[in-house]
Amino acid sequence: MADPFAADIRTPLLSGRLPDGQVIVDVDCESGDRLVEGGGAAGEENPFEFLGAPALSLSLPLPIPIDPFRNRTPGMSVLDWCKAVVCLPIALVRLALFGLALLVGYLATKVALEGWKDRTRPMPRWRCRIMTITRICSRCILFSFGYHWITRIGRPASREIAPIVVCNHVSYVEPIFFFSELFPTIVASESHDTLPFVGTIIRAMQVIYVDRFSPSSRKNAVNEIKRKASCNEFPRVLLFPEGTTTNGRFLISFQLGAFIPTLPIQPVVVRYPHVHFDQSWGSISLAKLMFKMFTQFHNFMEVEYLPIIFPDEEESATNFAKRTSHRMASALNVVQTSHAYGDLMLLTRASELAKVKIHDKCSNFLVEMAWIESSFSISTSEAMELMEQFCFMNPDSNGRVKVDDFLIAFGLGNDTRSEKIFAYIDVEKRRSVTFQQFLIGSALVRKQPLFMRACETAYMACCDSKSSCIAKEQFHDIFRAIIPTTSKDSIARLFDLFDAENNGKISRDDFMRCLWKHPLLVGLFPSLIDSSLATVHAS
């Protein structure tokens, strides 16, 4: 149950003792200010110097052990169970109210949508009047969840002045609230259309669907946002620019869809003051979160409408988004990080693949994907592939891979060159690396302008001129010459890594694909590449 004295709390409070795995971060800290130089101690050889990679220098951000997605009260305490028992009769009544409101709202929406063919045009007024029934039902649903009253600060601006509204995203509660409050057009994932009951209601909001991984879908969504926001006959457009829910204690990076049209925006911030029950939809199942809401005496919610932000003349969407997010972060008294939806995908995938439980140390699997994409031009899908490689190396419960597991996974021996490749990303000199270090190290090597040419040169130096491929015996002889101390077993494992088709030989496509997938392995071939790239590198 929320603290009754917390109704006037407008910002999250830091407790006297921070929970494990969380720190206070300077709100004015820029990502560039937290870079440290690593990649080897003074005097160590840089194994990627032949590519033009900075000598003994791998720029990595200082580790920030925070998780903006983590629900702080995911379990059921003794107090929670006591409240559940006491509130069970109330919960049953609330459940019945929820089901009745959902059913009535669904039926009203079906009537409002019946016979409406041209949904690219604004909804006729008489259909909107029928949707008023659904809006009342949505407020009843919030009541059933324990939001008996909702504190509002400020007022929504008129649609003519601010056609776009953006809000932080903490729970599934905000869309229900705004549906009741503003009846806006929303931007949502295509997957929402298939949800029972909810999908029909969303369609009545003239939703703009988007596939976040499709460039063409994102472009079409931006065009639709601009078209509907520019026409006063459409309702205002509502977006959650974070693209996913957080725990409300941080503001993660913003997607630019709301800002590209360069129209006035009204930011809104939502808070859920609480003591014992974190209402954020983070690392907690929907069923458990709903159960805990039903069994609370009352849940607090606070909505603050901030002043309208107007775009400056010739202002970029990036800068417009930065100004808006800073205003919202200041109102919430929270820090904005460079985390993105991709971080949540990585964390989910790591939880599925890791052989040990990592939830208590999951911040080591969060890499601030928005910063990664902008700095190293690596997509979320590519980061997911590297995550699978990392989890294959058997990370421990702290989310770290030890040097021995790294070498075994890549088929490398305990030789000097292999150790130097690992030392390049082991910036903390702990003989173990985090996923962030592995990801950024791999991305930095792959980003070098000479990387693809180096891969091509290495292949040409290894392959047989007659067969245009590398046989197993030939591969063995080459690596014995490059690294005399390498064992036969290590060379065999490395050959299997390159031999994707498992046909006993390595084609050019196999070779190039392997080095693109495992870019750190290019550090094995400098003796075959140096002379060919010397002229290019010097120029």
C-alpha positions in Angstrom: 0.0 0.0 0.0 1.3 3.5 -0.8 2.1 5.9 2.1 -0.9 8.2 2.6 1.5 11.0 3.4 3.1 10.5 0.0 0.2 12.0 -2.0 2.0 15.3 -2.3 5.4 13.8 -3.2 6.3 15.1 -6.7 9.7 13.5 -7.1 11.3 10.1 -6.2 13.3 10.3 -3.0 16.7 8.6 -2.5 16.6 6.5 0.6 19.5 6.7 3.1 20.9 3.4 1.9 21.0 2.7 -1.8 20.0 -0.9 -2.8 22.7 -3.1 -4.1 23.7 -2.4 -7.7 22.5 1.2 -7.8 24.5 4.5 -7.6 23.8 8.2 -7.8 24.7 9.6 -11.2 25.4 13.3 -11.9 22.5 14.6 -14.0 24.8 16.9 -15.9 27.3 14.2 -16.8 27.7 13.8 -20.6 28.5 10.4 -22.1 31.8 11.8 -23.3 32.8 12.8 -19.8 32.7 9.3 -18.5 35.2 7.8 -21.0 38.3 6.2 -19.7 41.3 5.0 -21.6 41.9 1.3 -21.6 42.9 -1.5 -23.9 46.2 -2.4 -22.2 48.6 -1.0 -19.8 51.6 1.1 -20.8 54.1 -1.0 -22.6 51.6 -3.7 -23.8 51.4 -4.3 -27.5 48.1 -3.4 -29.2 47.1 -6.5 -31.2 44.9 -4.3 -33.6 47.5 -1.6 -34.3 47.8 -2.9 -37.9 44.1 -1.9 -38.5 44.7 1.7 -37.3 43.0 1.1 -34.0 44.2 3.5 -31.3 47.4 2.2 -29.8 46.8 0.8 -26.3 43.6 2.8 -26.2 40.0 1.4 -26.1 37.5 4.0 -25.1 35.0 2.6 -22.7 32.5 4.3 -20.5 32.9 4.1 -16.8 30.6 1.3 -15.6 27.3 2.7 -14.3 25.6 -0.2 -12.4 22.0 0.9 -12.8 19.0 -0.9 -14.2 16.2 1.5 -15.4 13.9 -1.5 -16.0 14.0 -3.2 -12.6 10.9 -3.3 -10.5 12.0 -2.7 -6.9 9.3 -4.9 -5.3 8.9 -7.9 -7.6 8.2 -10.4 -4.9 5.5 -10.8 -2.3 6.5 -9.9 1.3 4.8 -11.0 4.4 3.0 -7.6 4.5 1.9 -8.1 0.9 0.4 -11.5 1.7 -1.4 -10.1 4.7 -2.9 -7.3 2.6 -3.9 -9.8 0.0 -5.8 -11.8 2.5 -7.5 -8.8 4.0 -8.3 -7.2 0.6 -9.4 -10.5 -1.0 -13.1 -9.6 -0.9 -12.3 -6.1 -2.3 -10.1 -7.6 -5.0 -13.0 -9.9 -6.1 -15.3 -6.9 -6.4 -12.6 -5.0 -8.3 -12.0 -7.9 -10.6 -15.7 -8.0 -11.4 -15.8 -4.3 -12.0 -12.7 -4.6 -14.3 -14.3 -7.4 -16.3 -17.7 -5.5 -16.6 -16.0 -2.2 -17.6 -13.9 -4.0 -20.2 -16.8 -5.8 -21.7 -19.1 -2.7 -21.9 -16.2 -0.7 -23.3 -15.5 -3.3 -25.9 -19.2 -3.5 -27.0 -19.4 0.3 -27.2 -16.3 0.4 -29.3 -17.6 -2.3 -31.7 -20.8 -0.2 -32.2 -18.7 2.9 -32.8 -16.6 1.1 -35.4 -19.4 -0.7 -37.2 -19.6 0.3 -40.8 -16.7 2.7 -40.7 -14.7 2.0 -43.8 -12.4 4.9 -44.4 -10.3 5.0 -41.3 -7.6 7.2 -42.8 -10.0 10.2 -42.2 -10.9 11.6 -38.8 -13.6 9.7 -36.8 -17.0 11.2 -37.3 -18.4 13.1 -34.3 -21.3 10.7 -33.7 -18.9 7.8 -33.4 -16.7 9.8 -31.0 -19.8 10.4 -28.8 -20.3 6.6 -28.6 -16.6 6.2 -27.6 -17.4 8.4 -24.6 -18.9 5.3 -23.1 -15.6 3.4 -23.6 -13.7 6.4 -22.0 -15.9 6.2 -18.9 -15.3 2.5 -18.8 -11.5 3.1 -18.9 -11.8 5.3 -15.9 -13.7 2.5 -14.1 -10.9 0.2 -15.0 -8.4 2.6 -13.3 -10.7 2.7 -10.3 -10.7 -1.1 -10.1 -6.9 -1.0 -10.1 -7.0 1.2 -6.9 -6.6 4.6 -8.5 -9.7 6.1 -6.8 -8.4 9.6 -7.4 -5.6 10.9 -9.6 -3.7 14.0 -8.7 -3.3 16.4 -11.7 -0.9 19.3 -11.9 -1.3 21.8 -14.7 -3.7 21.4 -17.6 -3.5 19.9 -21.0 -3.0 22.5 -23.7 -5.5 22.9 -26.5 -5.0 20.6 -29.4 -4.6 23.6 -31.8 -1.6 24.8 -29.8 0.1 21.5 -28.9 -0.9 18.8 -31.3 1.6 16.3 -29.9 1.9 15.0 -26.3 4.8 13.0 -25.0 5.0 11.2 -21.7 7.3 9.0 -19.7 6.3 5.3 -19.7 6.2 3.5 -16.4 3.2 1.1 -16.5 0.3 0.0 -18.6 -1.7 2.4 -16.6 -0.7 5.6 -18.5 -2.3 4.6 -21.9 -5.6 3.8 -20.0 -5.5 7.2 -18.3 -4.8 9.2 -21.4 -7.5 7.3 -23.3 -10.0 8.4 -20.6 -8.5 11.9 -20.3 -7.6 13.0 -23.9 -8.8 10.3 -26.3 -5.7 10.8 -28.4 -4.3 9.0 -31.4 -1.4 6.8 -30.1 1.7 5.3 -31.7 2.0 1.6 -30.8 3.7 -1.6 -31.8 1.9 -3.7 -34.4 1.7 -6.5 -31.9 -0.9 -4.6 -29.9 -3.5 -5.0 -32.7 -3.9 -8.7 -31.9 -4.6 -8.3 -28.2 -8.1 -9.5 -27.2 -10.5 -6.7 -26.5 -7.7 -4.1 -26.2 -6.8 -4.4 -29.9 -10.3 -3.3 -30.9 -10.3 -0.3 -28.5 -6.9 0.7 -29.8 -8.1 0.7 -33.4 -10.8 3.2 -32.4 -8.0 5.6 -31.3 -6.9 5.6 -35.0 -3.6 4.1 -33.8 -0.4 4.6 -35.8 1.3 1.2 -36.0 5.0 0.9 -36.2 7.6 -1.9 -36.4 10.5 -0.5 -34.5 13.0 -2.7 -36.4 11.7 -1.8 -39.9 13.1 1.5 -41.3 10.3 1.8 -43.8 7.7 1.2 -41.1 9.3 3.9 -38.9 9.4 6.3 -41.9 5.7 5.7 -42.6 4.9 6.2 -38.9 6.6 9.6 -38.9 4.7 10.6 -42.0 1.4 9.6 -40.3 2.3 11.4 -37.1 3.0 14.6 -39.1 -0.2 14.2 -41.2 -2.5 13.6 -38.2 -0.8 16.2 -36.0 -1.1 18.9 -38.7 -4.8 18.4 -39.1 -7.0 19.8 -36.3 -9.8 17.4 -37.2 -7.8 14.5 -35.8 -7.2 14.1 -32.0 -3.9 15.1 -30.6 -1.1 12.5 -31.1 0.3 10.8 -27.9 3.7 9.1 -27.9 5.9 7.5 -25.3 9.3 8.4 -26.7 11.2 6.0 -24.5 9.7 3.1 -26.5 9.2 0.9 -23.5 8.4 1.0 -19.8 11.0 1.9 -17.1 10.9 1.9 -13.3 10.3 5.6 -13.3 13.6 6.4 -11.5 15.4 7.1 -14.8 14.5 8.5 -18.1 16.0 6.5 -21.0 16.9 7.8 -24.5 14.1 9.2 -26.6 13.1 8.0 -30.1 12.8 10.8 -32.5 9.4 10.1 -34.1 7.6 12.8 -32.0 10.2 15.4 -32.8 10.8 15.0 -36.6 7.6 16.8 -37.5 8.9 19.9 -35.6 5.5 20.8 -34.2 4.8 22.2 -30.7 4.9 19.5 -28.0 3.4 19.3 -24.5 5.5 17.1 -22.3 3.7 15.2 -19.5 5.3 13.4 -16.6 3.6 10.6 -14.5 4.7 9.6 -11.0 3.6 6.8 -8.8 4.5 7.7 -5.2 4.8 4.6 -3.1 6.6 3.0 -0.2 5.9 -0.7 -0.3 4.6 -1.4 -3.8 6.5 -0.4 -7.0 3.8 0.0 -9.7 6.3 0.0 -12.6 5.9 -2.7 -15.2 9.6 -3.8 -15.3 11.0 -7.2 -14.3 7.6 -8.4 -13.2 4.9 -10.3 -15.0 1.6 -8.6 -15.9 -0.4 -11.1 -13.9 1.6 -10.5 -10.7 1.5 -6.7 -11.2 -2.3 -6.7 -11.7 -2.8 -9.0 -8.7 -0.8 -6.7 -6.5 -2.8 -3.7 -7.8 -6.1 -5.4 -7.0 -4.9 -6.1 -3.4 -3.8 -2.6 -2.5 -6.2 -0.4 -0.5 -5.3 2.6 -2.8 -2.6 3.3 -5.4 -1.3 6.8 -5.9 -0.8 8.4 -9.3 0.2 11.9 -10.2 0.1 13.5 -13.6 1.8 16.8 -14.3 1.3 18.7 -17.6 4.4 20.7 -18.3 4.6 23.9 -20.3 4.6 23.6 -24.1 7.9 23.3 -25.8 8.1 25.0 -29.2 10.7 24.0 -31.8 13.4 26.6 -32.6 13.8 27.7 -36.2 15.8 25.1 -38.2 16.3 23.1 -35.0 17.2 19.4 -35.5 14.9 16.7 -34.2 17.8 15.4 -32.0 18.2 18.7 -30.3 14.5 19.2 -29.9 14.2 15.7 -28.3 17.2 16.6 -26.0 15.5 19.8 -24.8 12.2 18.0 -24.1 13.8 15.1 -22.3 15.9 17.5 -20.1 12.7 19.4 -19.2 11.0 16.1 -18.3 14.0 14.7 -16.3 14.2 18.0 -14.4 10.5 17.8 -13.5 10.8 14.2 -12.4 14.2 14.9 -10.6 15.7 11.9 -12.3 18.7 11.2 -14.5 18.4 10.5 -18.2 20.6 7.6 -19.4 21.5 6.3 -22.9 19.6 3.0 -22.3 17.1 2.0 -25.0 14.6 -0.7 -25.8 17.5 -2.7 -27.2 18.9 -3.0 -23.6 15.7 -4.6 -22.5 16.0 -7.1 -25.4 19.6 -7.9 -24.5 18.7 -8.4 -20.8 15.8 -10.7 -21.7 18.0 -12.7 -24.1 20.8 -12.9 -21.5 18.3 -14.3 -18.9 17.2 -17.0 -21.4 20.8 -18.0 -22.4 22.8 -17.6 -19.2 23.4 -20.9 -17.3 23.3 -19.1 -14.0 20.8 -16.6 -12.5 21.9 -13.1 -13.4 18.9 -11.0 -12.2 20.8 -9.5 -9.2 23.7 -8.4 -11.4 21.8 -7.7 -14.6 23.2 -4.2 -15.0 26.4 -5.8 -16.4 24.3 -6.9 -19.4 23.0 -3.4 -20.0 25.2 -1.4 -22.4 23.3 1.9 -23.0 22.3 0.8 -26.5 21.4 4.3 -27.8 25.0 5.4 -27.1 26.4 2.2 -28.6 24.4 2.7 -31.9 25.4 6.3 -32.3 29.1 5.8 -31.4 29.8 2.5 -33.1 27.1 2.1 -35.7 26.1 -1.3 -34.4 22.4 -2.3 -34.5 20.4 -4.1 -31.8 20.3 -7.2 -33.9 24.1 -7.3 -34.2 24.4 -6.7 -30.5 22.0 -9.6 -29.9 24.3 -11.9 -32.0 27.3 -10.8 -29.8 25.2 -11.4 -26.7 24.7 -15.0 -27.8 28.4 -15.4 -28.3 29.1 -13.9 -24.9 26.6 -16.2 -23.1 28.2 -19.2 -24.9 31.4 -18.3 -23.0 29.7 -19.2 -19.7 29.5 -15.9 -17.8 29.4 -16.2 -14.1 26.7 -14.9 -11.8 28.2 -11.4 -11.9 27.8 -11.4 -15.7 31.6 -11.6 -16.4 33.5 -14.0 -18.6 36.9 -15.2 -17.4 39.9 -15.4 -19.7 40.0 -19.2 -19.9 36.4 -19.4 -21.0 37.0 -16.7 -23.6 39.9 -18.6 -25.1 38.1 -21.9 -25.1 35.0 -20.4 -26.8 37.1 -19.0 -29.6 39.4 -22.0 -30.0 42.4 -20.1 -28.8 45.3 -21.4 -26.8 47.2 -19.9 -23.9 49.6 -18.1 -26.1 50.9 -14.6 -26.1 48.9 -13.3 -29.0 45.6 -14.8 -27.8 46.2 -13.3 -24.3 46.9 -9.9 -25.9 43.5 -10.0 -27.8 41.8 -10.6 -24.5 43.8 -8.0 -22.7 42.7 -5.4 -25.3 39.1 -5.6 -23.9 40.1 -6.4 -20.3 40.4 -2.7 -19.4 40.0 -3.4 -15.6 42.8 -6.0 -15.6 40.6 -8.4 -13.7 41.2 -11.4 -16.0 37.5 -11.2 -16.8 35.3 -8.9 -19.0 31.7 -7.7 -19.0 29.4 -7.9 -22.0 29.7 -4.1 -22.5 33.5 -4.4 -22.8 33.2 -7.4 -25.2 30.6 -5.6 -27.3 32.4 -2.3 -27.5 35.7 -4.0 -28.2 34.2 -6.0 -31.0 32.4 -3.0 -32.4 35.5 -0.8 -32.3 37.6 -3.3 -34.2 34.9 -3.9 -36.8 34.5 -0.1 -37.2 38.0 0.4 -38.4 38.2 1.5 -42.1 40.8 -1.2 -42.9 38.9 -4.0 -41.2 37.2 -5.5 -44.3 40.4 -5.1 -46.4 42.4 -6.8 -43.6 40.0 -9.8 -43.6 40.3 -10.1 -47.4 44.1 -9.9 -47.2 44.2 -12.5 -44.5 42.1 -14.9 -46.6 44.2 -14.4 -49.7 47.3 -15.1 -47.7 45.9 -18.3 -46.3 43.9 -19.8 -49.2 45.2 -22.2 -51.8 45.4 -20.5 -55.2 44.1 -23.6 -57.1 41.1 -24.5 -54.9 40.4 -21.0 -53.7 39.7 -22.3 -50.2 41.6 -23.3 -47.1 41.9 -27.0 -46.3 42.2 -28.2 -42.7 45.8 -29.3 -43.1 46.7 -26.0 -44.6 44.9 -24.1 -41.8 46.9 -26.2 -39.3 50.2 -25.4 -40.9 49.5 -21.7 -41.2 48.6 -21.3 -37.5 51.5 -23.4 -36.4 53.7 -20.9 -38.3 51.9 -17.9 -36.8 51.7 -19.2 -33.2 54.1 -22.1 -32.7 52.8 -22.8 -29.2 49.2 -23.4 -30.3 48.0 -26.9 -29.6 46.4 -29.2 -32.2 43.1 -29.1 -30.2 43.0 -25.3 -30.2 43.6 -25.2 -33.9 40.9 -27.8 -34.5 38.4 -25.8 -32.5 39.4 -22.6 -34.4 39.0 -24.3 -37.7 35.5 -25.5 -36.8 34.6 -21.9 -36.0 35.6 -20.8 -39.5 34.1 -23.9 -41.2 30.5 -22.9 -41.1 29.4 -25.5 -43.6 31.2 -28.3 -41.8 32.7 -29.7 -45.0 36.3 -29.8 -44.0 37.3 -26.6 -45.9 36.9 -22.8 -45.5 35.6 -20.8 -48.4 36.0 -17.1 -48.8 32.4 -16.5 -47.6 33.0 -18.7 -44.6 36.2 -16.8 -43.7 34.7 -13.3 -44.2 31.5 -14.2 -42.4 33.4 -15.6 -39.4 35.6 -12.6 -39.0 32.6 -10.3 -39.3 30.8 -12.2 -36.7 33.9 -12.5 -34.5 35.9 -9.4 -35.3 38.4 -9.9 -32.5 39.8 -12.9 -34.3 41.4 -10.6 -36.9 44.0 -9.9 -34.3 45.5 -13.4 -35.1 46.6 -12.4 -38.6 48.8 -9.3 -38.3 51.9 -11.1 -39.7 49.9 -12.0 -42.8 48.4 -8.5 -43.2 50.9 -5.9 -42.1 52.9 -5.7 -45.3 49.8 -5.5 -47.5 48.2 -2.7 -45.4 51.3 -0.8 -44.6 51.0 1.5 -47.6 47.3 2.1 -47.1 47.7 2.8 -43.4 50.6 5.2 -44.0 48.6 7.2 -46.4 
